[in-house]
Amino acid sequence: MACGGGGKDEPVAAGEAAPALTKFTITVDTPTELLTAKTTGWGVISSAYAEAQANLNEGSFAAVWLDSKGKILERIDIASWQNLGNGTYVIEAGTRLRVNAVLLIDQSPTPDITVTIGDAIPSHLYMAPLVEERIAVSLKSSLAYYALTQRIQIDESWGIFEEIFSNPSRSKLFLFQQDLNAIADDFEATLLPKVGLENMRLSNLISLSIVQSMTAGRMERFVTEQAAAEANVQAILNDGYWKVGSFSSNSGSGILAEQMVYDGQEAEIGETTITEYRWDKNGAEDISLSEVFTYLSGSTSFGSDDITHQVLTSDGWVGLFDYLKVEVATAKTLLLTDAALSKEDETGITMNASVYPLSGKKIHDYLSGKDNHYVTRYVQPEATFEDGAFGFYFTWRPENERYLLCDNSNNNTDCRISPVLLPDTGYTDLDSVLTDPSDAASNIDNINGFKVADNVVVEFITDNVFTARYWVNIAGDSWSVQEVSTWAPINISDKAMLRFEVPAVIKQLSDNYPFEQQNLFLVEDRGFVHIGESLLDNDTFHFSGFDNVAKEQIFAATSRENLPPFGVCNFGDGFGTNLSKFLNAVTECGGDERFTSQSANALVDQHLIQISEQGDISAMILRSNNSWEQYNNTALVPGNRQWALSDEGYLQLTPNSSDADRFDYWSLTSLDRNRGILALKVYSANSETGNQISTLLTKQYAPDQLAACTTQNSGWAQPSATPVTKKTLAQYQEQVALCKVIWEQRNPRFTESLLIGQTGNTSDDKALRFAGDSSRFLKLSDNFEGDFFTGNYIHEGGCKFNIPIRWKLENDGTLYYEAVDGSLNERIAMTDTDGFRFAIKGFNHQTRWQEDANLQFAADDGEMWSDIISLISASSVPNVTHQELLDNPEIPEEGPIAGTVLNDGLECAPPAPPPQPAP
């Protein structure tokens, strides 16, 4: 670990007056899509610029010394410069290895590195400290050193690095770079997934509030941990300490907390207890940890399903359970081992601890690791710890070398390796991994090698020095050998292995490096070659923890109430965009939601409806076979559509499976569970019209969820065929307003585009079919007469009727129609829709009620009723002829339903016989 020291008032000289030249080999692995401050415009990046890292010129490089306050002290002479190709360069610089000697790179096509003595490093430059002869310059490492320089400028001192600043020994510089790499790895896991890079400038990226807060917070945590005081580790275990974690993936998201307690004293054997707590965010409840498992070292047993890794012992591979137990405890050191092992297995771990106060410090800063940063979205950014809260910084090291392998039982392929050219065919023996020198690859297309990261392939060559060549894909899409190291055949506990150490520069260049360590091995087991990690004795590893008070304060400050309120977020909307800007928009607008396998599957067969400002209604349905259907105004839009869930948690909707370049990404940014409303950012990829980002709200309905609002309905009386309770038009309008399901200003209403179709085309005329009486139809025509369209009110049950009507839409979207003969008028308002059917509230007035002196109906009195209706083609409505009633019909117990306009449903006279032909 880096050593502490006091500050100094005067700047420290940057090395000797005439320093020796040092040769540095530099790999520039910066994002191809990230523009720099010298690049103008915001257009699409040209293909030539996409390989700028491999074509930098001498003017792209500079070096400076920093003073005791982190500001530029002096330029460093670069005596020579060479481009080796494939993004690798060699320079000779006039400095020894120093923590305050900094390489600067401007990757713009016309670089101009202008620095001012006494100023900070310009924000448009990539940077790396010259503490090693082999350097990888990347975005994550630049952010890590940038965070350090920002902290030094705030403190006006190198603080904990003061000693290494003054006296830079190689061992201290090595540890410094390890610390910096750990911070960079956290940025790669926590910060970079939250920001898009394409068409962004480096200076713009650094200026983002999320970058500023996360870099400063991670450095604050690091400085605090390094300055912590030695603690009584046994006392910590007696009280119990907490680790706070989180998880977020397509499998689900949530929060974890784990407490470890050891109740033993120095002179007696105690029990180790580990209790796990968990909160899954898939439900609607606020954050509340529930106990899910308790491990007791003296009694808990495990089965094969609990194995997380295997460790090699004299008895072969033994399953590990990731539950540690304390064997020996003293004030300074604990000896622990896994629950599956005993002290005699010689696979113990020694652990000590440091402690630091947290009072007044931001909670966000101490939840800044890749394992727990997800928790911070539920904590206010300025929330701080209160008095009595402490943090712990644990250091542990293996007592002996340990060889860890994944659990490869049940044909598990997680740690099998395969030839990179035959990814579906695993190596079956160690010899097949090796390559004769005469067959060493000249390019990636003929290599016998395997991946250790997404962009790193290693090739083992059987020459006299056991050469391992590391091929890395950088600078666009170009694989080249970036480092040469060694491998070694070994035999441990009668297991033949190939051991190798991934060079530090290769780990820095890796994308999605899947291991914690750089020491790896290959072993043949269960018929295949597997890759594992070697934990070497005396290597130190670190993790953070909290005391009981700090843990309680964290979860007291953690709530869904701290999320952004549900609603529309238009950040990033517009044309001419890209996926990086989409990621930035999702990050800015995101709550705690993302699509997961579970939530996506829960949408299958559901109606997802949208209502436009104009009232147009559309709906889509995902099907279990990964097809989906699109409906506009209830009409199916033909197409061969496919949907999928991406690794980023996006729903990918492809409207035409034969044109994969046109698709939509849906990102779930917020969810109102009570109302079933999803807030989405949508990325629409379309090369013809340009890519677009938009905001979408959609409401979810189950297929049988839609219901009519029946409050204050009139009821129906027989045999008078009148409302039980008459209602006024004003009462009806009040009830419509109360029944309307208006969500986020989306108002369900009738529109001409819904009811008419194409104006002037009678073949697509529509009709409404009533669910309460499926024999009833309102047939609508787009023939226009005066102020009305024409149509017919039809019933094919009972005594049948076919009433010519005229209809129109009122300004509020109410459908009004009246009989041409003046016998009735009626209006229906849409109160809700699931995209296919419509819940309606109706008001019916009949002239005969108004003319009946006993009823005393006024012109604005009538019947209030409700129903569910659907839209069908007018051509499917039957042609109906009215039948007369019998002279003295018997009144049935159940007459016409509410809303019937005539005495249909009563006993009808038989239809008149057809006319007979003349004799």
VODREN-733404 format. One record per residue (C-alpha): residue in one letter; z, y, x. Coordinates in steps of 0.25 Angstrom, whole numbers, plus 5000, padded with zeros to 4 digits. Each point is the difference from the previous one (the first is absolute). Layout:
<recs>
aZYX...
</recs>
This chain:
<recs>
m500050005000a499850145004c501250075007g500750124996g500350135008g500350144999g499150124998k499650105010d499750155000e498950005010p498649934999v500049885008a498849995010a498949914996g500049915012e499850025015a499350135004a498849925005p500149874992a499249885003l498849964992t500249894989k498949924994f500149984985t499149914992i500050054986t499549944987v499750104989d500249934986t500050124991p499549994985t498550025000e500150074986l501150105004l499350145004t500650095010a500350154999k498750035007t499149934990t499550094989g499749964986w500549894990g498749924999v499849855002i500249965014s498749975008s499949865005a499850065014y501450074999a500649874996e500049955014a500550135007q501249925007a499049925008n499250135004l501050105004n499750095011e500850055012g500350134992s500749914989f501249975010a501150095005a501449985005v501250095000w501550005004l501050044989d501350085004s501449984996k499850054986g498749924997k499150115002i498750005010l500550035014e498749985008r498749935000i499849885008d498849985009i499049894996a499449965013s499049904995w499549954987q499249874996n499549944987l500049855000g499449994986n500549944988g501150114998t500649985014y500150115011v500650015014i500650135005e500850045012a501050104997g500950085010t501349954995r501049885001l500449934988r500950094992v500550014986n499650154999a498649985006v499049994988l498649964998l499250084990i498749964993d499150084991q499049904994s499150114994p498550005004t500350145007p501449995006d500750125004i501449975005t500650145001v501550005002t501050115002i501250005010g501350014992d499349954987a500149864993i498949905001p498950044990s500049924988h498649965000l500149915013y500449865001m501049975011a500849905008p501050015011l499649955014v501149905002e499149885002e498749985008r499449934988i500050094988a499549984985v499850134993s500149984985l500450084987k501349934999s500450025014s499650155000l500850024987a501249935007y499950095013y499750124991a501349984992l500849995014t499450135004q500450074987r501449955001i500150055015q499550144995i501050004989d501249965009e499450085012s500449885008w499549865003g501449954996i500149855001f498850005009e500650105009e500349905011i498649945000f499450145000s500850035013n499949875006p498849914995s500249865006r499049904996s501049914992k500550124992l498550044997f499749864996l501250014990f499650134995q498649954997q500649884992d500850104992l498850094997n499149884996a501149954990i500050144994a498449995000d500149874993d500950054989f499050124998e498949894999a500849934989t500650124992l499250125002l498549975003p499849914987k500450134992v498950095006g498549995000l499350055012e498550014997n499550145000m501450055004r500350075013l501149965009s500750134999n499950004985l500649865000i501250045009s500250124991l500249924988s501450004994i500149855000v499649995014q501050115004s501249944993m499749865004t499850035015a501250095001g500949904992r499649885008m500350085013e501350044994r500449864997f499649965014v500850115007t501249974992e500049855003q499850025015a501250105001a500949904992a501349965005e500449865004a500749934988n500949894997v499049904995q501149904995a500650114992i498750034994l499849864996n501449994994d499750124991g498649954998y498750085002w498750024992k498549995003v499250084989g498649954998s498850014991f498749924997s498750054993s498849914999n499049944990s501149904998g501050104995s500950125005g501550035000i501250025009l500949915008a501450015005e500749905009q501550005004m500549925012v501549975001y500849925010d501549984996g500449935013q501050065011e499849995015a500949885001e499649924988i498749954993g499550084988e498949994990t498750085000t499650054986i498650064998t499850054985e498650044996y499750104989r498750044994w499350094990d498649974995k499450134994n499049924991g501050034988a500450134993e501450005005d500550105011i500449965013s501149905000l500349895010s500249864996e500649895008v499049895002f500649925011t501249985009y500149925012l501349945005s500049955014g501049894997s499449944987t498550054997s499049895002f498550025000g498849924997s498650005006d499550104991d500950105006i499449995014t499450135005h499749975014q500249885010v500650015014l499849905011t501249925004s500249875008d499949934987g498650064997w499750114990v501250034991g499950094988l500750145000f500550064987d500250155005y501549994997l500850035012k501549955002v501050065010e500549905010v500850095009a500450144998t500750105009a500150154999k498750025009t499149884997l499749904989l499449865003l499249964988t499049894996d499249964989a500549934988a499249885004l500549995014s501349985008k500550065012e499649885008d498650024997e500050115010t499250094991g501150114998i499950154999t500950105006m500250134992n500750135002a500050134992s500050155001v500550104989y499750144996p500450094989l499050034989s500750114992g499150124998k498749925004k498849984991i500049864993h498550005002d500150005015y500849885001l499149924990s498850025009g499749865005k498949914996d501049914993n500650114991h499250134999y499649964986v501450034995t499850155003r499150024988y501249994991v500850095008q499950165000p499450045013e501250105003a501149904996t501049985011f501249915004e501450044997d501349995008g500449865004a498649945001f499749935013g498749935006f499949895010y499049975011f500149855003t499449945013w499849855001r499449915010p499849855001e500949925010n498849915003e498550004998r499749974985y498649954995l499850044986l498949944991c499750024985d500449894991n498749925000s500449894991n499249964987n498750045007n500450145002t499050085008d500750135002c500149985015r498849915003i498950065009s498549994999p498850035008v499650154997l498649954997l500549884991p501250074993d500149884990t500149895010g501350005008y500249955014t500549865000d500449995015l500450095011d498849975009s499050054990v500750145001l499650005015t498750055005d499349965013p499750125009s498549964999d500150024985a500850135000a499450094989s499150115004n500250064986i500849984987d498949924994n500149885009i501550005003n501049884999g501250084996f501050034989k500650124994v501450065002a499750124992d498950054990n499250065012v500549925012v499549875005v500649935012e499149905009f500749905009i499249965012t500349885009d499850075013n501049995012v500850124995f500149964985t499350134995a500250054986r499050104996y500350104988w498850044992v500350124991n499150064989i500150155002a499050125001g499349974987d499649854999s500049975015w500749885006s500450015015v501049945010q501150105000e501049935008v500149875009s501349935001t500449865002w500549874993a500849895004p500249854997i501449964998n500849884994i501350034992s500849884994d498849915002k499150104993a498750045007m499750154998l499250125005r500850125002f499550145001e500550154999v499150104992p499950125009a500750124995v498750084999i499449894992k501150004990q499850164999l498549984997s500349894990d499750014985n501049934991y500749935012p500749894993f501249975009e501350075004q499849965015q499050005011n500449865006l499249904992f499749855002l499049904995v500449854996e499449884994d500849954988r499649934987g498649985005f499750155002v500250115010h501050104996i500550135005g501450055002e500950105006s500949985012l501450085000l500450015015d501450005005n500550145004d498950074991t500750094991f499650034985h500650104991f500350034985s500750104992g501149984990f501050084991d501549994997n500549984986v500150154997a498650035004k499449894992e500850054988q499550145002i498549965002f500049924987a500850124993a498850095004t498949894996s499450014986r498750004993e500450134994n499650065014l498649964998p498950104996p500050024985f498949924993g498850084997v498650045005c499950035014n498650065004f500250015015g498749965007d499149994988g498650035002f498649965005g499649985015t501249925004n500449885007l501049895000s500950075010k500150124991f500349904989l501149945007n500650145002a499950034986v500749874996t501150035010e500250144994c500049954986g500749875002g501349964993d500549865003e498949924993r498849925006f499249894994t500649865004s499549864996q501050004989s499750134994a498549985001n500149874993a500950064989l498850094997v499149884997d499550014985q500750134998h499350124994l500050115010i499550134992q499750145004i499750124991s499250125006e500350144997q498849994990g500749894993d499049895005i500749865000s499849905011a500649875003m500049895010i500549865001l500249925012r499849854999s500749885007n498649965006n500050145008s498950054990w500350134992e499450064988q499750154997y500050064986n499650144996n500450044986t500349854997a498649965004l499849905012v499350065012p499149885005g500249975015n500449895010r501450065004q501049945010w501450045004a500949975012l501350045006s499850065014d501049985012e500450154998g500449974986y498850074993l499349944988q498549995004l499150014988t498649975003p499150044987n498849925006s500349885008s498650005006d500350145006a501249995008d499950145006r500350064986f501549984996d501350074996y501349995007w501250024990s501350035007l501250004991t500850125004s501050004989l500449924987d500750044987r500549864996n500650054987r498750054995g499149915008i499250115007l499449985014a499750125009l498949975009k499250065012v498649954999y499050005012s498549984995a499149965010n498550044997s499050035010e499150074990t500950104994g501050005011n501449945001q501150064991i501550004999s500550024986t501349994992l500149904988l501149974990t499849874992k500949944989q500249864999y500049924987a500249864997p498949944991d500949994988q500950135003l499350104991a500850034988a499850094988c501050114998t500549984986t501150104998q500150084987n498849924994s499950024985g500049854996w499149954988a500349984985q499449904991p499450004989s499850155001a499350005014t500850125004p500950035012v501449974998t500450135006k499050115001k499950085013t499550135003l498950035010a501050085008q501049885001y498849925004q499650095012e501550005004q500049855001v498750005007a500650095011l501349915001c499249875000k499050045011v500149935013i499650115009w500249975015e499950095011q499250104991r499049884997n499850024985p499449884992r499050064990f498749974993t498850065007e498550014996s499749925013l500949894994l499550004986i498550045001g499449935012q498750065004t499750124991g498749974991n500049855003t500449934988s500049865006d501350035008d500850064987k501449965000a501049954989l501549994999r500649874996f501450004995a501049895005g500950014987d498849964992s498949945008s499150024988r500050155001f499050085008l499750155002k498550005004l499750125008s498650065002d499550115009n499150064989f500450144998e500050074987g500650145000d501450005006f500149854999f499549875005t499749894990g500649864998n500649904990y501449954997i499849854997h500949894995e499549864998g501249944995g500650014986c499150084990k499250055012f499650155002n499050075008i500350155000p499050105006i500850105009r499850115009w500950025012k500350095012l501050015011e501050114999n500450085013d501249925003g499249875000t500449964985l498949924993y499850074986y499149934989e499850034985a499349924989v498650074997d500449994985g501350085003s500949884996l500850005013n500350055013e500749945012r500350035014i500449915012a500650045013m500149915012t501449985005d499849905011t499049915007d499949885009g498650035003f499449914990r500750024987f500750134994a501350024993i499850104989k500850084990g499250034987f500150104989n499349974987h499850094988q499349954987t499550094989r500649914989w501450025005q499850154999e499450004986d501149914995a501050094993n501149905002l499949985015q499950155003f499349995013a499650135006a498750025009d500849985012d500849884995g499649855003e500449875007m500449995014w499649865006s499849935014d499149905005i499349945013i498550025000s498949955009l498650055003i498849924996s498550014999a499650064986s498949904999s501149894999v500650064987p499649924988n499250074989v501050014988t499750024985h501250044991q500549904989e500750054987l501449964996l500349914988d500450074988n501449945000p500349965014e501349935004i500750085010p500349915013e501350015006e499450055013g499050114998p499150085009i500750045014a500350145002g498850095002t499249934990v499150104993l499649924987n500649894992d499449905009g500849875001l500149994985e499349894992c498650044999a498949974990p499049905004p498750075006a498950024990p499049884999p498750035007p498950054991q499249884994p498550005001a499250034987p499649884992
</recs>
